[in-house]
Each structure stands twice: as structure tokens, then as C-alpha cells.
Amino acid sequence: MIACRSFAKLSNAGMTLNTIPSPNRITLAVDIGGTFTDAVLEADGKRFTAKVLTSGAPEVGFMAAARAVLAQSRIAPTAIELIIHGTTLATNALIERKGAKVGLLTTDGFTDSLEIAYEHRFEQSDIFMQRPSPLVPRHLRLGVPERLASDGSVLLALDEVALAEQAERLRAEKVEAVAVGFLHCYANPDHERRAGEILSDLLPGVPLSLSSQVSPEIREYDRISTTVANAYVLPLMSGYLKRLRVDLTYAGLKAPLLLMMSSGGMTTVETARRFPIRLVESGPAGGAILARQIAAECGLDKVLSFDMGGTTAKICYIDDYKPQLSRNFEVAREYRFLKGSGFPLRIPVIDMVEIGAGGGSIASVDTLGRINVGPESAGADPGPAAYNRGGTRPTVTDADIVMGRIDPVRFAGGTVALDPAMAVKALDGGVGGLLDIAPEQAASGVSQIVDETMANAASVHGVELGRDMEGRAMVAFGGAAPLHACQLAETLGIGTVVIPTGAGVGSAIGFLRANIAYEVARSRYMDMRDFDAETVNQLFAGMHAEAKAVIQMGTATEGLKETRTAFMRYRGQGHEIAVPLASRELTAANAATLSDGFEREYARLFGRTIPGLTHEVMTWTLALGTDRPLPKRAAEPSPVAGATPSGSRPILNTTTGVFEQVAVIERAQLRPGQALPGPLMIVEDETSTYVSAGFQSRINGLGYIVLSAKEVTPQDE
């Protein structure tokens, strides 16, 4: 490893204006997942892709994937004009508890709020239920005398002497990061700002996270949980980005580096260093952006995005070409993936359900003789049993190999050698032998269980969002999604599935379609009976200035799109819903406009309104960013003769339990307008598409595989 240079000099190295990707620029995107690291390079309308196993040192995997696409394209590193990066590093640190040693300073008397949480049991019927341990242990949660009222007025001044004493205790404990979260600081950040100044002097070199900067919103536990999580991953992410920037410079990749955020926008390295918690869902966010683009190109206004990789599966609803957005997210759920068993985060995020159902998800048999899949994953090391790297437990990838869906020679473009015998042995020992069934039957069971698990997660998530499956199409991508898309679509009653080009590295492609954007939130309570337009206008002006300061580090600030939202509820309710606002100066008359918008959105979500109750706003948000237009719908090609198969192989039909000889076609040989009925295997380097007997495949004008459910005739029933 070369010596680290000054990060302050490297973080913005090569930064220029107008860094938004365009078809005429040479751009590189790298997505680090739990199992694979994907790279995509686009230049002069051509795309080059690579997939490598994720390394224990993420920057090593990043550089390996980058070098692979550079070698393919024969483009010099110095010619790259922009690099976009998404990573699960922060997520994995939270899940695996491998972050920094964090100290928390909070209002005296409230040091246990992080452990009290919501004061409820997320699993009422389990007497052995255990809450997740806080990221900050009790002896590192210290109180400081100070107190603000809910309106921000000072009830008790900050005791700076006591603060200095607590800082000395944290120094003695050798904490690696400090989180500060005072009561009601969202209404008045002065105490936290002053505490930050004092701590910077007393604890030099120890990174600080202030809740009034990380998550300046109402609800004490959520705000402090978010701030602590930010502090927990801050040293790790800062060190990683520093090493990565050095490695990039050493390799001649001196282009600007932008980071994907959970909200689907890109931000600068400097902002990512301050608020790494916003990168928690950066990879899946890229997938949702890709699905949005595909939906527009295919004229599909109701889409289910299905991203299945090596570790997890992500499902997102996209209506009218807009993914569902949220400000609430829970990471690192420890107890059967139940809500409440993880750490709540208050960050802008594309709302999706993420479950442990990837290619590396481990299959097992419980005491009742049922097959379970996930959430535990074999990851990249040791990986599925077929990787022959020490893994012995059966995974979804092993099941797909045994069923014939994965060609061991073509897997990951031939970069990962697979041993089918190891897959058979693992399924026999871990599932088949326990249930007294053959390995191929065990593989079929694993496949069906993981498909049902994903279908159930999609259905429940749809109910939570007020979305249904009627008239909805699916966009499937990720290394494993095209193998399972037909079964998932059949279970959900979806009749159209789109597999885009480059599906195996879909999230990385999505990075290249993202906007540079940033969102700011402020909690400021307002009853609609006492609506103060001037106060709200001043609030939005300050939020706009903050967002613009971040945006202008990565792009020109002309022509930016501003989106405003009010989070509203009926007076007396405990939670809010998002109500869109027009981006203009507000007047007293807008109180009625806000109330009308709230009633419409409430009725859409819950099917009714509540008469006689007043409305109130708890939080206001402003998002500012570039606004890349959606692509136009592609023209449908004229039908042409089908392609000639390159061969065939036996594939297990999970319905009949019998292996059937199925034609295999190279995707590179397919041309727009060709149509081929299932069952069929369409193979490419990063993934393969299994077209079941119930679907007809065709190639649209963009080269995407479009699967359409065959009509059921009376004799088929």
C-alpha cells in the first residue's frame, strides 16, 4: 500500500463544474456489493462491464473491477472524466458491528433513550425476544447539563465545564468518534454547535457527529440513533475514501469522484465524509434509478423493480416513473428481519424492501422439517459451496447450479470457477439428506422457497405503500434476478418482465443515470389554523442555501430542480405522511392548499379521511439537484426470424420435478424483433435469463428481453 497523502487535497482532486454524466463523456461506475463488485465504463455510446468477487479490503475490489473494464475498453485511466461509486461498506459495518468505538454526549438525564427506544416489544409473543444492543454501550453514554424547550428557547444553559469533564472521560476511554444529541436541538442548534467547538479543541482528530447537522428532525430516539450510526461508520468510511482516492490517483484515475446516496442522488466525497450514513442504501438506489429509466423507455407507468444479487434481493415500487421515497429506514434488523429489531435512520431514502434472498443466501432445514433460505449469506468468502473456497452450506446459487440454470463455465464471465459436485454435496448434506429427498428435489425446494419469500415481501411492502399488482410490469436485474424473474412474476400475477442489457451489473449502470442532488430537512411544527407563511419561506430559503452549497461542489448550479415536501398529520396522530408543495413563495392562502393536498394524499393511502380534525406540519424538506430528462419511449421493431440456439442443456422444471432439455441462446446473438417461446435459457457473461414454459420472450428495439406471460387455453388448465 502506498503512503496516504493529505485527504483534503485529494478529496476534490480534479473536481470541475458540470460533472453530471452525459452520453459524450467517458464515465466509470463501480458498485461494491456483499458478494460481487461491479464496474461499468461508458464511452462513445459503448458500454464495458466487469464483475469480480468483493475483497476484504473494498478498495482492492474497486481497483480490480476498474482495471478490468479499462483493459476491455483500451481506454487510458487519464481519459476517464467522471467516477461514480456506491458501496455497502457502511451497511455491512452496522450489520456486522465492525464500526468505531463511539461516545455519546446527550442532555443530562436522557442517556438511556438510545436503549429505551420506542418502549415496546416488536415481537409480543416471544418471551425470549432480545433487543439489539445499542451501538454505544452504557458507560460511553454521558450526560451534559443543558436543556432547550420544544420551541428552541433555552431553559438551562450549556454547562461547558461539565462538557469538558465528560470529554476527558471519553479521551480516557480512547473513543474513535463522538456523537452529540441534545434534546430539541432541531429547533435550536446553538448548544450542539458550541459543544462541537469545545470538543474539537479537547479531542483533536476525533470525528464529531452533531444531530442538528446529521438529522435535524423531531423524535429524539430516531435522531440520536441516526447520529450515533453516522459516528459509528464515519472513521471507517473516511479512511476507506482516503485510501481509495490515493489508489485512484496512483492508478492515473484523477477524475472527480462522486458517491451515490440512499436517496438516489449523487454527492461529493466531502459530503460523504461528513454524513456517511446517507450512503447506507447507495447500491440498491442505483438499481431503482435504472428501473425508472427502463420503465420510461418501455412506456411502463407501473413497475416493480426486482434487484437480486449475491447477498440480498431488493424490491421497489415505481409509479409514473417515480420510485417511492421515504425519510425512514431501519438497518441491521437482527430478529427475523422484524421491524423494530434494527436501528432506525432518519435519512432520505428510496423506499424499498430488502431481504436476505440473494444467490449466496444459505438454505437450512428447521426443527419442523421446513426449508428456510436466508437471511444469512455465504457472501464472497467463503461463498457458495460451488465456489470451492471453503463453503460447505447450500445456497441459492448452489440450487440454481444443480437445477441446470447456471452454466459453471460461464459464471461471472468465467472469472469464478464453479464445482457442481460441491453444490450437489452441500444440498444433499444440508437439505436433501435431512428430508430424505434427492439433491435436485432439495434444489427445487430451495428455489421455490426463495421465490415465495420474495413474493411475500413484495406483497406486504405493496400493502404498506397502498400499491397493487394490477397492470404492473417487472424490471429484473442483478446477477440472480433474471434466473428467478419468471417464477416471481407468476406468483405475483405479473404478466410482463423486462430484462435490460447489462442486467448483471444493473445498479452500477443506474449510477450513470443518476442526478447530483441533496436533500435538507427541518422540523418546525405548524398548526394550519396558525399558518405563518413568512416563517416557512425563511425556513425554505435557508434550506435552499444549504443544499445549493453542497450541489455546487459537484456541478453547475444553473437549471437545478427544487422539490419541496411537508410531512403532515391530523392533530393528535403519531406519524406523518408526505405532501408535495409547489416550489414558490407561500402566502396565507396556502394553508388551505396544504390542507387540501393532505386530505387527498391521506385518502389515497388509507381510503378515507377523518372529518372534524385539524391538520399540522411537523417537518419540511427541500431537495435540490440536476434534472436529467427521462428517455423517450423506444419504437417497437418489426418482427424478424428467431435466433439459432448455440446448444441445449437439461434444466429442472420445478412444477413437474423432471429435467427437460432446454435450448440455450447467446444473448449477444439476439436481434431486435426476434421472438422465442419458453422454456429457454438466454446466457451472457454477468447473468443468464431463464424463460419458463409459461412465458414468451422477444427482443425490443433497445435489445432488452421482454417476457410476456402466455395466454392460458382451456386444454392447458
Secondary structure, 3 states (H helix, E strand, C coil): CCCCCCHHHHCCCCCCCCCCCCCCCCEEEEEECCCEEEEEEEECCEEEEEEEECCCCHHHHHHHHHHHHHHHHCCCHHHCCEEEEEECHHHHHHHHCCCCCEEEEEECCCCCHHHHCCCCCCCCCCCCCCCCCCCCCHHHEEEECCEECCCCCEEECCCHHHHHHHHHHHHHCCCCEEEEECCCCCCCCHHHHHHHHHHHHHCCCCCEEEHHHHCCCCCHHHHHHHHHHHHHHHHHHHHHHHHHHHHHHHCCCCCCEEEECCCCEEEEHHHHHHCHHHHCCHHHHHHHHHHHHHHHHHCCCEEEEEEECCCCEEEEEEECCEECEECCEEECCCCCCCCCCCEEECCCEECCEEECCCCCEEEEECCCCCEEEEEEECCCCCCCHHHCCCCCCCEHHHHHHHCCCCCCCCHHHHCCCCCHHHHHHHHHHHHHHHHCCCHHHHHHHHHHHHHHHHHHHHHHHHHHHCCCCCCCEEEEECCCHHHHHHHHHHHHCCCEEEECCCHHHHHHHHHCCCEEEEEEEEEEEEEHHHCCHHHHHHHHHHHHHHHHHHHCCCCCCCCCEEEEEEEEEECCCCCCEEEEECCCCCCCCHHHHHHHHHHHHHHHHHCCCCCCCCEEEEEEEEEEECCCCCCCCCCCCCCCCCCCCCEEEEEEECCCCEEEEEEEEEHHHCCCCCEEECCEEEECCCCEEEECCCEEEEECCCCCEEEEECCCCHHHC
